[in-house]
Amino acid sequence: MTFRHGVLASFMLTVFNLILMNLCFRRARRSGDTYLLYPVIAGALLSFILMSYFFFF
């Protein structure tokens, strides 16, 4: 992966995580809706791990 592609992938990953976070905060307004946070957190962590793998290995 070239540097340009890495920067583009990082930017798109950041935008994707911001969209997920925004969607999560819109949907989880009640106290019983906290179960919606777990897929967002898992997706963000998995995407961070995959991006770290592409940059460092």
N, C-alpha and C positions, 0 to 999 in steps of 0.2 A: 504494500500500500504506500503510495507516495505521500509526501507531506500535505499536498493540496487535498488529496482524497481524505486523509486523516482529519484535517481541519474541517472539511465539509461534513464528514460523518459525525464529528463531535458536535458541530453546530446543530445538525439535524437531530441528534440524540438529545441535546439540551432543550430544543424546541418541543420535542415529543414529551419529555418529562414535564415540562411546564404545562403543556396541554393536559396531561394526565392529572397533574396536581390541581389545576384549575377545575377540571371536571369533578375530581374527588371532593373538593371543598364546596362545590355547588350542590352535589348530591347528598353529602353527609352533614346535613344541618341539624338533624335530631340526634339525641344522645344514643339512640339505639342503632344508628347507621354506621357505627365505627368499623363494622366488618368490611365496608367498602375500602378502607384504607389499606388493608393487607395486600390485595392484588397490586395496588399502585406502588407500594413499598417494595414488593417482590419484583415487579417489573423494572423499577428504577435500579435496584441492586443488581439484577441480572444484566441489564444493559451496561451498567458501569463495569461489571466483571468482564463482559465480552469486549468492551472498548479497551479496557486495560490489557486484555490478552492481545488484541490486534496491535497495540502500540508497543508493548514491551517484549513480545515473544515472536 
